Amino acid sequence: MISVRGVSKSFGSQVVLQNLNLEVAAGKTTTIVGPSGAGKSVLLKLIMGILEPDEGEIEVCGYNITSARSEREKNEIRENLGVLFQSAALFDSLTVYENIAFPLVERKGLKKEEAHERVVHLLRALSLTKYVQKLPQEVSIGIRKRVGLARALAFEPKVLLFDEPNTGLDPLVGQEVYDLISESQKSQGFTGVVISHELPEVFQVSDRVVMLLGGRIIMEGTPDEFQQTKRPEVVQFLHGSVEGPIHIQ
């Protein structure tokens, strides 16, 4: 579903990714973990075509986004992608309903009646019906995350990208978001890519886990394999220890 082949990316003298190879399986959720500065968010932006690699190529749903010659071509490929950003990235001046409906009409070009049907379905599926007339600042961060997910799902993407979905959330709301990811993945059948540094909590939504360190993949496997490994970098990261081979910047 997503294929990253020989991708490298630097910013000046700072090497962020080095000859990275990664395959994201269709219909599964792959979680990319690693300490701050490991290149997780850069990889996500490369997959989205926001950044271009110095070397290598990336395919999304069979389309090579790195060879797209124009923003129009990239946008056509991005039609396969949905994104849930850290902040949910809602429009403050629009209601919950309008935040979901607006991009369907303005970007996807749906008729208002068709957009309405899709929005109502998602509002019901994600238990948002009673918030339809609320503004983002009038609801909790957990509800805002639900609205952001509803907006992403409204486009019926084949791949859904989650950028640090639980950053800044308390444990209860964080668990609600993880439950939401699991439930929506099962019901919608999308391919998920989760960027996170929360271990082991994120394992519950992961079919496969990839750990980045020093611009490379140092381990790839199931959540069980990560929890059983003796690899010192992974053990240190799992336990949040200052002592170990990973140097805290």
Summary of the structure (lengths in Angstrom):
residues: 249
radius of gyration: 18.5
end to end distance: 34.1
largest distance: 58.2
contacts: 783
relative contact order: 0.17
helix: 41%
strand: 24%
